[in-house]
Amino acid sequence: MTQDEIKKLFRYEDGKLYWLEKGNGRKKDLSVGSKNDRGYIRVEFNHKAFAVHRLIWTLFNGEIPEKMEIDHINRITDDNRIENLRCVSHKINMRNLNLRKNNKSGMPGIRFDARQKNKPWCVEIGNKFVGSFASKYLALQARFMAEVRHGYN
């Protein structure tokens, strides 16, 4: 959907889009969309589904370049305030993932492997194995150094 099409259909206010006109089950000034199973807000128009965060980005900034994604900076998938959105590559977007539920370290890329008796803290960055470490502290240091080396900050 183009920026002009979005402007004709919706009004933006504090991270939400509202219908400008009623019709086809729509009510004027009603916020649009509903959450999908991943927590993103989607809206359907003319039998096609749209991610609201992508519509909001386009409304403010124009067309999203090819191979780029819209990332929620604070990782809250239904927080669609324009100041919480950024246009990034897939690689950068993947760096901003929530921690896995089974993460024991509190840091991405660091996992505890009880099978490794002497060095149970394993560190990875992207798809690269950094090493195994005797303490969580050493693993955190290694992860930080790997982030610097690979341009994560």
TORTIMI-309163 format. One line per 5 residues: number of its first residue (from 1); for each residue x, y, z of N, C-alpha, C, CB. Coordinates in nm, 4 decimals, decimal comma. Glycine has a CB too. Layout:
N
NUM> X:Y:Z:X:Y:Z:X:Y:Z:X:Y:Z ~ ... .
This chain:
153
1> 0,0850:-0,1168:0,0000:0,0000:0,0000:0,0000:0,0899:0,1236:0,0000:-0,0969:-0,0005:0,1224 ~ 0,0556:0,2208:-0,0808:0,1393:0,3406:-0,0915:0,1095:0,4396:0,0208:0,1185:0,4080:-0,2273 ~ 0,1984:0,5347:0,0363:0,1817:0,6382:0,1369:0,0509:0,7147:0,1145:0,3012:0,7346:0,1346 ~ 0,0194:0,7482:-0,0100:-0,1035:0,8220:-0,0400:-0,2283:0,7399:-0,0083:-0,1051:0,8638:-0,1866 ~ -0,2256:0,6097:-0,0387:-0,3396:0,5225:-0,0077:-0,3617:0,5143:0,1431:-0,3172:0,3813:-0,0657 .
6> -0,2527:0,5053:0,2165:-0,2624:0,4978:0,3626:-0,3207:0,6270:0,4179:-0,1239:0,4702:0,4256 ~ -0,2756:0,7415:0,3658:-0,3261:0,8716:0,4118:-0,4764:0,8873:0,3880:-0,2512:0,9843:0,3415 ~ -0,5275:0,8268:0,2808:-0,6705:0,8353:0,2489:-0,7553:0,7464:0,3380:-0,6937:0,7981:0,1042 ~ -0,6962:0,6393:0,3911:-0,7718:0,5422:0,4698:-0,7617:0,5603:0,6203:-0,7267:0,4064:0,4354 ~ -0,6442:0,6053:0,6684:-0,6178:0,6016:0,8110:-0,5693:0,7348:0,8662:-0,5171:0,4956:0,8407 .
11> -0,5921:0,7489:0,9957:-0,5370:0,8590:1,0741:-0,4476:0,7954:1,1808:-0,6516:0,9493:1,1388 ~ -0,3285:0,8512:1,1993:-0,2339:0,7998:1,2984:-0,2464:0,8801:1,4261:-0,0887:0,8047:1,2450 ~ -0,2423:0,8080:1,5388:-0,2372:0,8754:1,6679:-0,1726:0,7822:1,7696:-0,3793:0,9183:1,7144 ~ -0,0599:0,8223:1,8232:0,0081:0,7527:1,9328:0,0238:0,6026:1,9095:-0,0670:0,7750:2,0608 ~ 0,0737:0,5665:1,7931:0,1032:0,4261:1,7643:-0,0131:0,3449:1,7109:0,1529:0,3614:1,8859 .
16> -0,1246:0,4095:1,6876:-0,2413:0,3380:1,6352:-0,2918:0,4058:1,5090:-0,3534:0,3312:1,7409 ~ -0,3561:0,3258:1,4249:-0,4243:0,3784:1,3070:-0,5739:0,3720:1,3303:-0,3848:0,2997:1,1790 ~ -0,6445:0,4745:1,2807:-0,7904:0,4822:1,2933:-0,8492:0,5016:1,1547:-0,8339:0,5983:1,3894 ~ -0,9627:0,4377:1,1306:-1,0312:0,4534:1,0023:-1,0776:0,5973:0,9862:-1,1512:0,3563:0,9913 ~ -1,0587:0,6538:0,8679:-1,1063:0,7891:0,8390:-1,2525:0,7895:0,7960:-1,0205:0,8531:0,7308 .
21> -1,2989:0,6791:0,7381:-1,4375:0,6712:0,6906:-1,4970:0,5376:0,7302:-1,4453:0,6904:0,5370 ~ -1,6298:0,5352:0,7397:-1,6965:0,4077:0,7671:-1,7269:0,3375:0,6347:-1,8275:0,4295:0,8494 ~ -1,7505:0,2076:0,6444:-1,7840:0,1293:0,5261:-1,7320:-0,0125:0,5358:-1,7290:0,1954:0,4023 ~ -1,8054:-0,1060:0,4775:-1,7675:-0,2482:0,4776:-1,7305:-0,2991:0,6172:-1,6502:-0,2706:0,3827 ~ -1,8163:-0,2718:0,7143:-1,7906:-0,3167:0,8507:-1,6967:-0,2278:0,9299:-1,7355:-0,4531:0,8475 .
26> -1,6452:-0,1221:0,8683:-1,5555:-0,0303:0,9375:-1,6362:0,0821:1,0018:-1,4499:0,0272:0,8401 ~ -1,5874:0,1292:1,1140:-1,6491:0,2438:1,1801:-1,5478:0,3567:1,1851:-1,6988:0,2071:1,3232 ~ -1,5918:0,4748:1,1471:-1,5038:0,5919:1,1488:-1,4482:0,6121:1,2895:-1,5796:0,7191:1,1012 ~ -1,3204:0,6454:1,2970:-1,2479:0,6737:1,4210:-1,2307:0,5518:1,5120:-1,3191:0,7816:1,4965 ~ -1,2529:0,4329:1,4591:-1,2277:0,3093:1,5342:-1,0845:0,2639:1,5039:-1,3326:0,1965:1,4969 .
31> -1,0098:0,2269:1,6086:-0,8729:0,1810:1,5829:-0,8782:0,0511:1,5036:-0,7941:0,1612:1,7163 ~ -0,7806:0,0345:1,4171:-0,7831:-0,0771:1,3235:-0,6997:-0,1936:1,3749:-0,7328:-0,0329:1,1866 ~ -0,7337:-0,3116:1,3272:-0,6504:-0,4287:1,3446:-0,6775:-0,5117:1,4672:-0,5132:-0,3881:1,3469 ~ -0,6138:-0,6274:1,4656:-0,6170:-0,7202:1,5783:-0,4838:-0,7938:1,5812:-0,7377:-0,8207:1,5673 ~ -0,4504:-0,8458:1,6993:-0,3219:-0,9145:1,7153:-0,3262:-1,0515:1,6490:-0,2859:-0,9288:1,8644 .
36> -0,2147:-1,0861:1,5856:-0,2015:-1,2219:1,5344:-0,1336:-1,3076:1,6413:-0,1207:-1,2242:1,4004 ~ -0,1053:-1,4327:1,6100:-0,0489:-1,5239:1,7096:0,0927:-1,4872:1,7540:-0,0484:-1,6631:1,6547 ~ 0,1597:-1,3992:1,6825:0,2940:-1,3536:1,7215:0,2920:-1,2174:1,7895:0,3842:-1,3477:1,5996 ~ 0,1720:-1,1612:1,8105:0,1593:-1,0352:1,8814:0,1616:-0,9112:1,7946:0,2658:-1,0251:1,9794 ~ 0,1759:-0,9264:1,6623:0,1743:-0,8124:1,5711:0,0296:-0,7752:1,5396:0,2527:-0,8444:1,4405 .
41> 0,0039:-0,6470:1,5249:-0,1301:-0,6012:1,4879:-0,1404:-0,5984:1,3364:-0,1607:-0,4607:1,5482 ~ -0,2463:-0,6611:1,2866:-0,2703:-0,6706:1,1418:-0,4086:-0,6147:1,1131:-0,2578:-0,8190:1,0905 ~ -0,4227:-0,5581:0,9938:-0,5514:-0,5064:0,9498:-0,5794:-0,5606:0,8103:-0,5535:-0,3503:0,9511 ~ -0,7037:-0,5895:0,7835:-0,7416:-0,6390:0,6516:-0,8166:-0,5296:0,5765:-0,8284:-0,7673:0,6631 ~ -0,7794:-0,5137:0,4505:-0,8461:-0,4174:0,3636:-0,8473:-0,4755:0,2231:-0,7751:-0,2774:0,3669 .
46> -0,9646:-0,4746:0,1595:-0,9807:-0,5321:0,0260:-0,9272:-0,6753:0,0174:-0,9102:-0,4448:-0,0767 ~ -0,9597:-0,7552:0,1179:-0,9245:-0,8970:0,1228:-0,7742:-0,9224:0,1286:-0,9817:-0,9670:0,0035 ~ -0,7005:-0,8235:0,1778:-0,5564:-0,8399:0,1931:-0,5164:-0,7933:0,3329:-0,4788:-0,7607:0,0833 ~ -0,4272:-0,8695:0,3981:-0,3837:-0,8356:0,5334:-0,2568:-0,7512:0,5286:-0,3601:-0,9634:0,6166 ~ -0,2493:-0,6540:0,6175:-0,1341:-0,5646:0,6264:-0,0883:-0,5568:0,7721:-0,1689:-0,4227:0,5714 .
51> 0,0427:-0,5553:0,7930:0,0994:-0,5330:0,9257:0,0914:-0,3831:0,9558:0,2479:-0,5852:0,9343 ~ 0,0301:-0,3493:1,0675:0,0093:-0,2082:1,1011:0,1415:-0,1349:1,1178:-0,0734:-0,1955:1,2287 ~ 0,2431:-0,1991:1,1746:0,3716:-0,1292:1,1926:0,4331:-0,0927:1,0577:0,4701:-0,2168:1,2733 ~ 0,4125:-0,1749:0,9560:0,4644:-0,1430:0,8225:0,3846:-0,0273:0,7596:0,4588:-0,2686:0,7309 ~ 0,2541:-0,0247:0,7833:0,1714:0,0858:0,7323:0,2125:0,2181:0,7970:0,0213:0,0580:0,7586 .
56> 0,2348:0,2140:0,9281:0,2745:0,3366:0,9992:0,4107:0,3856:0,9491:0,2794:0,3119:1,1526 ~ 0,5051:0,2941:0,9325:0,6354:0,3349:0,8801:0,6186:0,4011:0,7433:0,7309:0,2134:0,8702 ~ 0,5417:0,3382:0,6562:0,5203:0,3906:0,5208:0,4498:0,5254:0,5256:0,4384:0,2913:0,4368 ~ 0,3544:0,5408:0,6144:0,2823:0,6673:0,6291:0,3789:0,7815:0,6593:0,1766:0,6565:0,7403 ~ 0,4754:0,7583:0,7451:0,5702:0,8627:0,7851:0,6899:0,8764:0,6920:0,6190:0,8353:0,9233 .
61> 0,7345:0,7643:0,6333:0,8636:0,7648:0,5641:0,8593:0,7236:0,4179:0,9563:0,6755:0,6349 ~ 0,7443:0,6869:0,3673:0,7368:0,6414:0,2288:0,7655:0,4926:0,2181:0,8343:0,7196:0,1419 ~ 0,7829:0,4480:0,0965:0,7987:0,3057:0,0671:0,9163:0,2430:0,1413:0,8165:0,2859:-0,0815 ~ 0,8952:0,1217:0,1894:1,0012:0,0467:0,2566:1,0914:-0,0130:0,1483:0,9419:-0,0659:0,3507 ~ 1,2211:0,0151:0,1542:1,3113:-0,0385:0,0513:1,3104:-0,1914:0,0482:1,4539:0,0116:0,0751 .
66> 1,3356:-0,2458:-0,0680:1,3404:-0,3907:-0,0856:1,4449:-0,4523:0,0081:1,3721:-0,4263:-0,2328 ~ 1,4137:-0,5668:0,0606:1,4991:-0,6433:0,1524:1,5199:-0,5754:0,2872:1,6328:-0,6675:0,0886 ~ 1,4377:-0,4756:0,3191:1,4457:-0,4102:0,4497:1,3230:-0,4500:0,5312:1,4553:-0,2544:0,4349 ~ 1,3370:-0,4438:0,6628:1,2311:-0,4817:0,7547:1,2076:-0,3688:0,8542:1,2663:-0,6131:0,8281 ~ 1,0871:-0,3674:0,9115:1,0562:-0,2687:1,0145:1,0668:-0,3374:1,1493:0,9143:-0,2060:0,9938 .
71> 1,1559:-0,2871:1,2320:1,1879:-0,3455:1,3616:1,1237:-0,2637:1,4728:1,3405:-0,3537:1,3818 ~ 1,0726:-0,3324:1,5742:1,0250:-0,2679:1,6970:1,1457:-0,2568:1,7896:0,9059:-0,3492:1,7652 ~ 1,1932:-0,1366:1,8118:1,3167:-0,1138:1,8864:1,3085:-0,1752:2,0262:1,3460:0,0364:1,8963 ~ 1,1940:-0,1576:2,0936:1,1812:-0,2083:2,2305:1,1342:-0,3536:2,2367:1,0852:-0,1215:2,3079 ~ 1,1234:-0,4190:2,1217:1,0851:-0,5602:2,1078:0,9393:-0,5880:2,1449:1,1748:-0,6455:2,1936 .
76> 0,8594:-0,4857:2,1661:0,7173:-0,5048:2,1971:0,6412:-0,4930:2,0659:0,6652:-0,3997:2,3038 ~ 0,5911:-0,6063:2,0175:0,5402:-0,6148:1,8805:0,4107:-0,5372:1,8565:0,5182:-0,7579:1,8449 ~ 0,3404:-0,4981:1,9612:0,2197:-0,4177:1,9390:0,2403:-0,2704:1,9754:0,1039:-0,4746:2,0201 ~ 0,3643:-0,2315:2,0019:0,3969:-0,0906:2,0277:0,4394:-0,0276:1,8952:0,5107:-0,0762:2,1369 ~ 0,3423:0,0287:1,8249:0,3656:0,0797:1,6899:0,3843:0,2308:1,6833:0,2517:0,0408:1,6019 .
81> 0,4280:0,2901:1,7934:0,4608:0,4333:1,7882:0,5757:0,4527:1,6913:0,4976:0,4890:1,9299 ~ 0,5688:0,5558:1,6108:0,6695:0,5764:1,5070:0,8097:0,5854:1,5670:0,6383:0,7032:1,4273 ~ 0,8229:0,6409:1,6869:0,9555:0,6514:1,7480:1,0094:0,5153:1,7944:0,9504:0,7477:1,8662 ~ 0,9252:0,4125:1,7953:0,9680:0,2780:1,8316:0,9985:0,1917:1,7087:0,8614:0,2112:1,9164 ~ 0,9833:0,2469:1,5903:1,0041:0,1704:1,4674:1,1304:0,2181:1,3963:0,8817:0,1831:1,3739 .
86> 1,1991:0,1237:1,3345:1,3161:0,1581:1,2535:1,3234:0,0621:1,1352:1,4476:0,1524:1,3384 ~ 1,3771:0,1113:1,0265:1,3924:0,0329:0,9043:1,5343:-0,0240:0,9035:1,3646:0,1201:0,7755 ~ 1,5438:-0,1579:0,9045:1,6741:-0,2232:0,9152:1,6794:-0,3457:0,8234:1,7026:-0,2642:1,0620 ~ 1,7989:-0,3967:0,8050:1,8159:-0,5214:0,7304:1,7691:-0,6385:0,8176:1,9651:-0,5406:0,6865 ~ 1,7486:-0,7524:0,7556:1,7098:-0,8728:0,8296:1,8165:-0,9076:0,9342:1,6884:-0,9920:0,7322 .
91> 1,9415:-0,8930:0,8971:2,0522:-0,9251:0,9874:2,0454:-0,8405:1,1148:2,1871:-0,9034:0,9165 ~ 2,0224:-0,7112:1,1002:2,0116:-0,6223:1,2166:1,8858:-0,6550:1,2961:2,0101:-0,4739:1,1724 ~ 1,7760:-0,6824:1,2265:1,6513:-0,7160:1,2944:1,6681:-0,8411:1,3813:1,5389:-0,7373:1,1918 ~ 1,7422:-0,9378:1,3334:1,7624:-1,0621:1,4094:1,8472:-1,0402:1,5347:1,8284:-1,1673:1,3209 ~ 1,9227:-0,9326:1,5393:2,0009:-0,9007:1,6591:1,9121:-0,8467:1,7703:2,1102:-0,7990:1,6260 .
96> 1,7917:-0,8068:1,7367:1,7022:-0,7431:1,8324:1,5897:-0,8378:1,8761:1,6432:-0,6157:1,7720 ~ 1,6182:-0,9664:1,8818:1,5183:-1,0639:1,9234:1,5070:-1,0702:2,0755:1,5526:-1,2017:1,8677 ~ 1,3898:-1,1112:2,1236:1,3727:-1,1385:2,2657:1,4530:-1,2626:2,3023:1,2227:-1,1570:2,3015 ~ 1,4880:-1,2740:2,4284:1,5577:-1,3926:2,4757:1,4647:-1,5127:2,4686:1,6096:-1,3724:2,6195 ~ 1,5215:-1,6284:2,4428:1,4439:-1,7524:2,4433:1,3981:-1,7804:2,5859:1,5275:-1,8721:2,3869 .
101> 1,2849:-1,8483:2,5993:1,2288:-1,8774:2,7316:1,3213:-1,9623:2,8166:1,0957:-1,9471:2,7173 ~ 1,4012:-2,0478:2,7540:1,4900:-2,1353:2,8302:1,6290:-2,0745:2,8535:1,5042:-2,2675:2,7587 ~ 1,6467:-1,9469:2,8238:1,7755:-1,8811:2,8419:1,8031:-1,8626:2,9912:1,7785:-1,7446:2,7682 ~ 1,9158:-1,9148:3,0379:1,9521:-1,9063:3,1799:2,0526:-1,7959:3,2078:2,0083:-2,0384:3,2270 ~ 2,1112:-1,7398:3,1040:2,2179:-1,6417:3,1234:2,1672:-1,4981:3,1305:2,3181:-1,6534:3,0124 .
106> 2,0506:-1,4730:3,0729:2,0003:-1,3361:3,0663:2,0579:-1,2569:2,9503:2,0300:-1,2651:3,1943 ~ 2,1394:-1,3216:2,8678:2,2029:-1,2563:2,7531:2,1824:-1,3412:2,6282:2,3543:-1,2333:2,7791 ~ 2,1596:-1,2770:2,5144:2,1520:-1,3554:2,3912:2,2890:-1,4142:2,3582:2,1009:-1,2682:2,2739 ~ 2,2885:-1,5325:2,3011:2,4130:-1,5937:2,2558:2,4948:-1,6604:2,3635:2,4955:-1,4927:2,1910 ~ 2,4423:-1,6672:2,4866:2,5128:-1,7357:2,5953:2,4195:-1,8412:2,6518:2,5589:-1,6352:2,7069 .
111> 2,4682:-1,9651:2,6533:2,3847:-2,0737:2,7064:2,4667:-2,1586:2,8012:2,3267:-2,1610:2,5920 ~ 2,3953:-2,2223:2,8929:2,4583:-2,3113:2,9895:2,4403:-2,4540:2,9413:2,3985:-2,2923:3,1321 ~ 2,5503:-2,5275:2,9293:2,5471:-2,6669:2,8851:2,6075:-2,7525:2,9959:2,6248:-2,6862:2,7494 ~ 2,5218:-2,8179:3,0755:2,5663:-2,8962:3,1910:2,6562:-3,0130:3,1503:2,4457:-2,9485:3,2679 ~ 2,6492:-3,0548:3,0247:2,7338:-3,1660:2,9782:2,8810:-3,1258:2,9718:2,6872:-3,2142:2,8401 .
116> 2,9065:-2,9975:2,9602:3,0443:-2,9461:2,9576:3,0860:-2,9200:3,1025:3,0562:-2,8141:2,8692 ~ 3,1511:-3,0140:3,1641:3,1788:-3,0076:3,3092:3,2671:-2,8890:3,3491:3,2455:-3,1364:3,3541 ~ 3,3798:-2,8701:3,2814:3,4747:-2,7659:3,3214:3,4402:-2,6274:3,2669:3,6126:-2,8037:3,2760 ~ 3,3782:-2,6239:3,1493:3,3456:-2,4963:3,0855:3,2024:-2,5019:3,0324:3,4462:-2,4639:2,9703 ~ 3,1039:-2,4878:3,1222:2,9646:-2,5071:3,0809:2,8994:-2,3873:3,0121:2,8842:-2,5427:3,1992 .
121> 2,9606:-2,2703:3,0164:2,9004:-2,1509:2,9561:2,9490:-2,1362:2,8122:2,9348:-2,0235:3,0387 ~ 2,8594:-2,1570:2,7165:2,8929:-2,1533:2,5735:2,8474:-2,0208:2,5138:2,8274:-2,2724:2,4977 ~ 2,9323:-1,9632:2,4304:2,9052:-1,8321:2,3706:2,9029:-1,8447:2,2190:3,0113:-1,7276:2,4149 ~ 2,7997:-1,7850:2,1588:2,7862:-1,7772:2,0138:2,7487:-1,6350:1,9770:2,6804:-1,8784:1,9608 ~ 2,7793:-1,5981:1,8542:2,7325:-1,4706:1,7995:2,6957:-1,4955:1,6541:2,8416:-1,3569:1,8129 .
126> 2,5738:-1,4638:1,6193:2,5249:-1,5013:1,4873:2,5290:-1,6524:1,4767:2,6089:-1,4347:1,3741 ~ 2,5928:-1,7051:1,3755:2,6095:-1,8495:1,3596:2,7492:-1,8949:1,3968:2,5788:-1,8904:1,2174 ~ 2,8259:-1,8089:1,4642:2,9651:-1,8404:1,4962:2,9805:-1,8795:1,6434:3,0556:-1,7207:1,4636 ~ 3,0489:-1,9899:1,6673:3,0808:-2,0333:1,8026:3,2027:-1,9552:1,8504:3,1066:-2,1874:1,8084 ~ 3,1904:-1,8888:1,9653:3,3001:-1,8090:2,0204:3,3868:-1,8941:2,1135:3,2448:-1,6862:2,0961 .
131> 3,3232:-1,9739:2,1995:3,3995:-2,0586:2,2913:3,3179:-2,1015:2,4107:3,5229:-1,9867:2,3383 ~ 3,3794:-2,1838:2,4948:3,3195:-2,2302:2,6206:3,4002:-2,1735:2,7359:3,3147:-2,3866:2,6277 ~ 3,3310:-2,1412:2,8460:3,3962:-2,0717:2,9561:3,3545:-2,1307:3,0901:3,3638:-1,9227:2,9517 ~ 3,4428:-2,1189:3,1879:3,4211:-2,1777:3,3198:3,3162:-2,1007:3,4008:3,5523:-2,1823:3,3966 ~ 3,3023:-1,9718:3,3751:3,2067:-1,8919:3,4531:3,1172:-1,8081:3,3624:3,2811:-1,8005:3,5514 .
136> 3,0052:-1,7724:3,4168:2,9121:-1,6850:3,3438:2,9787:-1,5498:3,3172:2,7791:-1,6656:3,4239 ~ 3,0551:-1,5013:3,4127:3,1236:-1,3737:3,3981:3,2181:-1,3751:3,2773:3,2015:-1,3406:3,5260 ~ 3,2977:-1,4816:3,2650:3,3899:-1,4913:3,1513:3,3130:-1,5016:3,0192:3,4831:-1,6131:3,1679 ~ 3,2001:-1,5726:3,0225:3,1170:-1,5848:2,9021:3,0598:-1,4488:2,8619:3,0024:-1,6860:2,9253 ~ 3,0154:-1,3710:2,9599:2,9628:-1,2369:2,9309:3,0716:-1,1483:2,8704:2,9063:-1,1718:3,0593 .
141> 3,1920:-1,1564:2,9251:3,3037:-1,0790:2,8695:3,3307:-1,1196:2,7242:3,4313:-1,0990:2,9551 ~ 3,3322:-1,2490:2,6996:3,3590:-1,2983:2,5635:3,2498:-1,2537:2,4678:3,3704:-1,4519:2,5623 ~ 3,1248:-1,2586:2,5121:3,0134:-1,2157:2,4259:3,0272:-1,0668:2,3956:2,8756:-1,2453:2,4934 ~ 3,0584:-0,9871:2,4960:3,0739:-0,8432:2,4747:3,1854:-0,8154:2,3734:3,1040:-0,7719:2,6082 ~ 3,2979:-0,8820:2,3878:3,4101:-0,8623:2,2951:3,3719:-0,9063:2,1531:3,5346:-0,9408:2,3435 .
146> 3,2956:-1,0148:2,1428:3,2505:-1,0615:2,0114:3,1548:-0,9608:1,9485:3,1823:-1,1992:2,0232 ~ 3,0687:-0,8998:2,0307:2,9774:-0,7968:1,9793:3,0556:-0,6787:1,9244:2,8809:-0,7495:2,0896 ~ 3,1580:-0,6357:1,9953:3,2416:-0,5245:1,9481:3,3107:-0,5638:1,8167:3,3478:-0,4852:2,0561 ~ 3,3695:-0,6820:1,8150:3,4421:-0,7311:1,6980:3,3529:-0,7419:1,5757:3,5039:-0,8657:1,7277 ~ 3,2271:-0,7799:1,5955:3,1349:-0,8011:1,4837:3,0411:-0,6830:1,4591:3,0532:-0,9250:1,5085 .
151> 3,0640:-0,5707:1,5281:2,9881:-0,4491:1,5013:2,8446:-0,4496:1,5513:2,9872:-0,4243:1,3570 ~ 2,8189:-0,5163:1,6626:2,6840:-0,5205:1,7172:2,6461:-0,3957:1,7951:2,6695:-0,6395:1,8052 ~ 2,7402:-0,3109:1,8274:2,7035:-0,1928:1,9064:2,7493:-0,0668:1,8386:2,7626:-0,2005:2,0463 .
